[in-house]
Each structure stands twice: as C-alpha cells, then as structure tokens.
Amino acid sequence: MNDLCRLSASQAVERINRGDVTSEELVRACLERIEEREPEVEAWIHLDPDYSLAQAAERDRAADHGPVHGLPFAVKDIMDTADMPTGYGSPIWEGFRPRADAACVAMTRAAGGVLLGKTVTTEFASRHPGKTMNPHEPRHTPGGSSSGSAAAVADFMAFMGFGTQTLGSVIRPASFCGCVGYKPSYGEISTEGVKENTGSFDTVGLFGRAVEDLPLFRSAVTGEPVRPLGAVSLQGLRVGFCRTPLWDRAEDYTKALVEGAAADLAKAGAAVSDLDLGGPFADFEAMGRRVSDYEIARALSWERTHHFDLLSVFQQGKMKDWPAVSYEEYREAEGVMAACRAYLSEAAKDHDVLLTPSAPGEAPAGLDNTGDTSFNILATWTHVPCVTLPLFKGPAGLPVGLQLVGHRCHDHRLFEISRAVHAALSA
C-alpha cells in the first residue's frame, strides 16, 4: 500500500504546502487503496479516477492555496454534485445529474479540495442499509446513514469525508469504523443542496483521522479563517459525565470504558462530575422521533406520491399511514425539543464538555441494520456540537468511540478539548 494514503488530512495539507508532495500523488495513493480494498468494503457508489486526477493536476498548477488545497475528499451521496450523479441511496433517483453542487461541496472545492467520488448512503439518509461493510470486519455493519464516508476515511481511501446526521449518522459510523467524527452545531454548515430528511435536525458533518483535521474542513465550509488549536490543560477542566437517560442501553463493556475514561481524566486533574438530565428529557426520545416522522414524511412527499413502489419496505412502512403525526402533535413535540435545548444549556453551563458513549458498543454483526442511535440524539436534537474519538476496542476487537459534547457555536473550543482528551487517554 502507498503509505501516503495513511497520512491524516492535516499532515497531507502540510506536506502539500511545503512542496513535499503533490495533489496528484495523494489522489493516486487513494485510488490505489480503493482498488485494493473496495471489493471488500464497498464504500463507493461513484468514482471517476481520470476526473479526480485531472482535478489534482489543476490544483498542482494553482498558485493560491486554500485550507484544504489538493486534498482528496469523499462526498456522501445525499449531497448534490454537478459533475457526478447523485442518487440519494434510492433507485428513484438512479442516474440523476444535479445542475449544481451542494453548498458544502462547492465551498470545499473553492478551498482547494479534490472531489474523489460519491460514497454510499442509506436510503434518503434514513435506516435502510446500503452495500457498505465495516472495514475491520465485513460481517459487521459500518453504521449509517453515512456508511460509505466513514468506511472510506477509516480504511485510508480518502483523507476526509462528508456525512450528515439527523439522529446518529456521523458519530455512530465513525465509532463503528474507528475514525474521528464531528457533528457541528446546528446551522454551522449549510445544508443547501443536501436532500432533506428532517430539517429541524439535519446537520452536515465530517469524518477525519485526527482531531487536527477538523479545523481545516470547518474553515473550508464556513469561510472562517483556519485557527490553530490552542493548548488545553486538563487541570481544572470541567467535565460533565452525562450517562443520559438511556444509559441502560449501553453494553456493560461500554459503560466500563466510559467510566474508566472519566476516572482517568479525573486522575489527570480534570474536575469530573455527574450531569443528570431530568425535566423535559423524560419525553425527549419520543418527542424527537415524532418530529422526525412528521418532517421526513413531508420531505419525501414527491417520492411517496409518485414512486411508492420504489421505496424500501422500511420506508413504505413509515409512509403508508401518512400522516401518522398530526400538525398539533408535531407542534407539541417541537415545544418539548425547545424546552430540552434550554434545559441542557442551563444544566451544562458549569461544564466545559460533556462525556457520553458514542454508541451502545461495537458495530453489531450483520448488515441488515445500522445500529442503535440512542447515544447520538442528545447532541443532534439539542443542536450542540459533538466529536467522537477512536480510543477503545470492544471484546471482539472492533472500535468503540468516546463522545465529547460541547456548547452550541463553540465548536473550535470543542476541538481543542477533544485533542487534549485524546492525548491524555491514548497515552
């Protein structure tokens, strides 16, 4: 294997900027890795090697360098691309050619990125699985819905990848596949040109192999200048251990790993204390799913009306009783979500970061489902940022992530804390 593909995105960009490596060399390294591994992983739905190399050659001729200059990246096939087909994980849209890039794709290209290809998504970023397998064990799920991007980045096929998260579609597959996943604050990255699932929750997220990768791509898609990660001392860092009301769904070994991480951070000087969620969170899961059911049924109105027979059995089951949620029930649920956001903001104000599981455990065996989202909905539905770090292994030797949850619109601070926590727990 060409070792260039094992660089992190931040390492690769640094080497390009120094003139030690070219974009074309990075693209070729990724393409060689894809040729070697794609038959086993099946992370990609569309690739055009010649086009990727042509983009790289153009980057190598450019004098100006953006934050991700020359870096090959992957795009979840829920996002529009003007020069590659976009199928949204459904036969309804097979071969569809959008006329424009999604905003996040367009901005990443403008920042120097090289679009490598489109990665597998579940149907409409929902729960019906795609073809992708876990790169560590092909008999296990890679998670979803951003299965292809997570697997591609974790398996060294791409340096960075876009995903989306409505429940747990970035953090969970990143945990299962063993890479860094970042779900931004709600609204941080434009969803223009991304097929809507649940507009109240949909968030464009990122996959990388190091925390240092995240500021580069965040800069590309927000327009904010790249900011170096400042040093964070664990001495006095206020960590809230939030088991969430769904703690019983975690595997015993996951509970032990997260509890061990909390204890290790305390030994390193962090001020670790429990954060229990009460109040409106008693109805949080039920009300959030009500919002999702209401909004996706409307987002897929055309598909439901005109191509019901081409929807998966799972999606048909969700849509056949439309409208399953009334407008009044939806507004009630939205009110509970707003109350939960306010409650969490107040409850977490004395903590710098919250510590939770990324998933109940390792990637489950089988490819007929994408795993449990229980530990992802807290950050997603309350609109706060989160990062999962690939720190642990479960009893089957598969990755288990640790999730850090930050304060809304303080994403960069979360990166700084995540780097410090990763260094302390992986030492």
N, C-alpha and C positions, 0 to 999 in steps of 0.2 A: 504494500500500500504506500502511495505517495504521502510522506509524513506531513506535507503542507496542509492537508485537509484536517489534521489534528490540532492545528492552531486554534485558539479562541478568536472570535471576531476582533477583539481589541488588539490582540497580538498581530493578526493579519494586517489590520489597518496600519499599525505602527510600522510594520516591515514595508508595506507599500509606500508609505510616506518617506521612509528612509531611502527608498530605491533599492532595497534588498530583494524584492520580489515584484512580479508584475501581476496585474489582474488576470491576464491570460493564464499565467501559471496556476493561480488559485482556482480558476474555473476548470482547468484541465485536471487538477487534483480532485476536485469534487466529482467531475464526470467519470474519472477512473474509479472512484469509490462507489458511485452509483452503479456503474457497470458490474462491479464485483458483488455488491450487496443487494441491489434492487430485487433480483429474483426471490430472495428470501424475505425481505422486509416489505416490499410493495408500498413504498411511501408516496409514490408519484402518480399523478393522473395525466400529466402532460409535460414532456421535455422536448426541447429543440436545441441540441448541442451546438449546431452551427450558429444559430442565432445568439446563444449565450456567449460563444467565443467572439462573435462579431461585436457584441456589446462591450466585451472586455477589451478588445483591441481599440475601440473608441475611447474607453476610459484611459488606456495607456498612452494615448496621444494627447489627452487633455492636460492643460497646464494648471487649471484650478482644481483643488481637492476639497470635496465636501466631507462631512463627518464619517461617511461610510464609503469613501471613494474606492472603487474597484472591487468591492466586497460582494461575492455571490450570495443571494438570499432567496428563500423559498416563500411562496405565497399560497395560503390556504385557498382552495378552490370554491370558496364562498365569496371571494373578492374579485371584482371585475378587473380584467386586463385587456387592453385594447389590441394587443398583438398575440394573445394566446386565448384559446377557448375557455369559457367559464361555465361549468355545468352544475354548480351548487349541490353536487352529490346526488343528482336526480336524473333519471332518463328523460324527464320532461324537457330539460334544458341541454341535452346532449348536442354538442357541436355549436352551441350559441357563441357568437362573437360580439362582445360589447363594443361600443364605439369609443369608450374612454376607460382609463384606469380608475380604480378606486383611489380616493384621495391619499391613503397611506402608501399605496404603490407608487403613485405619481411623485409624491414628495421624497420617497426613498430613492427613486431613480434620479430625481433632481439633485439629491445629495450625493450622487456618485455610485449608488448601488447597481449591481448587475442582476437582473431577474433571471434566476436559474430555471424555474419551472413552477408548475402548479402542483400542490400536494393534496392528498386525499382528505376529504371531509366526510363526516356522516351526512346523511340526507338533510339538507337545509340546516346544517349545524344543530341537529336535534339528536335523537338517540339511536336511529337505525344505523348500524355499523357500516363502514366502508371495508375495503380489502386489506388494509394495512395490518401488519403483525408487529408484536413487540420485538425490537431489535435484540433484546437479551434472551428471549425465549419465544419462538414463533407460535407456540401453542397458547400463549397468553395475550390478552388484549393490550394494545398500546394506550388505551383510554380514548376519549373522544371529547368533543367532536373534532378537535384539531389534531387528529391522529397522525396524519402524514407529516405535518411540520415538526411535531415533537419527535417522531421516529427519525426523520431525516437529520435533524440537528444532533440528536443524541448519538446517531450512528456515523457521524462525520461526513454526511453527504452534502451538507450546507452549513455555512457559518452561523447564520441567523435565519429565523423563520417567523412569519406572521401566523397568528391564530386569532380566534375570537372566543370570548367567554360570556355566556348567558347564565349558566349555572356554575360549571366547573371545567370548562372546555380547554383551558390553558394549564391551570395549576395541576389538575389531575393527570393528564397525559405526560406533563413534564415530570411529575413524581414517578409515574409508572415506567417511563423510559429513561430516567436518570439524567435530566438536564435541568438548567435553570429556567424557570418560568416566571413571567411578570404579567400581572393583570393590573393595568393602570387605574388611577382614579377615573370614575365615570366621566366621560366627555373629554378626557385628556387627549385622546387621539380621535380624529374624525372617523365616523362610520359611513360617510358618503361613498356610495359605490359598493357597499357591503350588503349582501342580501339580508334583509331584516328577519330576525327571529322574534325577539321580544324587545321592543325599542326601549322600554324602561330599564333594561338590564344590559343590553348588548354592549360589549366593550372589546375593542381591538387590543390584542395582547402580543407578547413577544417571547420567543424561545432563544436561548443562547447557551453557551457552555461555561460562562464565567459572569459573575456579577458586573465586572468591569465592562462587559459588552453592552449592558442595558443603556447607559447614558448616551452611547453613540447613536443607537437607533431611536431613542426617545428624542434626541436632538433633531434627527432627520425628519421625524413625523410631527414634531411640534413647532419647529423653527427656532426653538430656544438654543442659544449657543451651547456647545459642549462644555460642561462644567466638570472639573476633576473631582474625584471622590475624596472628600476630606476624611481625615483620620477620626475615628470614634473610639473612645475609651470605654471599656466595659465597666470600669469603676463608676458605680452610681447610675449606670444605665437602667432606666425604669422599665422593667419587662412585666407585662401582664400575662400570666398563664391562663389562657381562656380555653377551657375544655369544650365550651359551647354546650347547649342543651342536648346535643346529640352524641355526647362522649361515649355512651354505651355501644354505639355502632362501630367504634374503633376496635381493631384486633388487640388482643392482650399485648402482643409484642410492640404494636404501635404505641399503645399507652406507655409502656415501659421506656421506649425510645424517647418519646417526647418529654416524659417526666425526667428521664436521665439528662436530656438536654437542658431542661430548666435548672436542674441541680448543678450541672457543670457551669452554667452561666452564673449562678449564684456564687459558686466557688471562685470564679474569675472576678468577682466583685460587683456583679450586677445586682440591682435591687429587684428581686423577683417576688411577685405577689399574685395571688389568685384574682381573677376577674370573672365573676359570675354574672350571667345575663338573666335578668328577670323581666318584670313589667310586660311590655307588649310582645316580647320574644316568645311568650307561651304560644302565640298563634303565628309565629314568623314563617315557619316552613309551609304551613297550609295556605296562608295568605299569599306568599310569594308564588307558589305554584298556581294559585288562582289567577294572579296577574299574568303569568306566563301563558296559561291555557287561553286566556281571553285574547292576548295580543298576537300569539302565533296564528290563531285561527283567522284573524283578520289579515295578518301579513301574507298568508298563503291563500287568500280568497280566490285569486285567479286560478291557481293550481287546483284548489279544492273544487271549484266550479266547473272547470273545463277539462281537467285531466285526473279526476279522482282515481281512475283505474291504474294510473301510473305511479301513484303514491305507494309507499311501502305499507305492509299490513299494519305496522305500528302506527304510522301516520294516519292511515284510514280510520283506525280505531279512535284516534284523538279527534278526528274531524267529523265522523259520521253523526254525532249527536249535536253538531253545531246549531245554535250557540249553547254550549254546556254551561257557560258562565254568563249571567245577565250583566247588563251595564251597572245596575245598582250594586251587585256583588263585587264587581270589579272596582268600583269607586270605594267601597268599604275596604277592600284589600289594599288599595293604594294608600288609604289613610293609615292602615296598620304599618305599611312599609315606611311611610314618612315618620311615624312615631318611633319606630325602631331605629331609624337613622339618627334622630335627635337623641334618643336614649343612649345609643352607643357613643356618640360624640361626647356626651356629658360623662358617661361612665369611664371612658378611656382617656379623659383629659389629663390624668395624672400619670399616664404611662407613655413612654416613648414608642413602644412597639408591643404588639400582642403576639403571643406564641401559640400556635394551634397545629394539629395534624394537617397535612396536605391531602390525605386520603385515608380511608379506614385501614389500609395496609398495602401490601404488594399488589401488582397487577393480577387480577383473578385469571384463572385458567379459562380457556375458551374464547372464541371470537364473536359470540352471538350477542354480547352486550359490552358496554364500555366502562362499567364500574359505577360505584356509588359516589354521588356528588355531595354527600351530607356535609363535608367539612369545607366546601367551597362557597356555599350560598351566603355565608355570613358577610364576607368581604364584597362579593359581587352585588348582592341586593342592597347593601348599605352604601355602595358607591365608593368604598375606600380602596386604596391600592394594596396589593399583596405580592409577595415573592415566595417561590418555593426553591429550596436549596437541596441539591442531591447529596445528602450527608450519610444516609444509612442503607443497610441491607436487611431484608427480611429473612425468615427461616429458609426460604427457597433460593436465597442468594440474589433476589431481584431488588431493584432500587426502592427505597422508601424516602420520601421527601419530608422536609420540615418547613412549615409555612410561617412566614412573618407577615403581620398585617399592620399597616401604617395609618396615618391620618390623611384625610382627603386633601389633595392638592399639595401634599408634602412627599411626593414620590421620590425626589432626589435624596431626601433625608433617609427614606426607607432603603435606598440603595447603599448608602453609607453604613447604616446599621447592619444591613444584610452582609456586607463584606466583612465587617468586624465579627459578626456571629459565625460566619462560615470559617474564618481563620481560627477562631477560638475552638470550635467544635471539630474541626478536621485536623487539628494539630496532633 
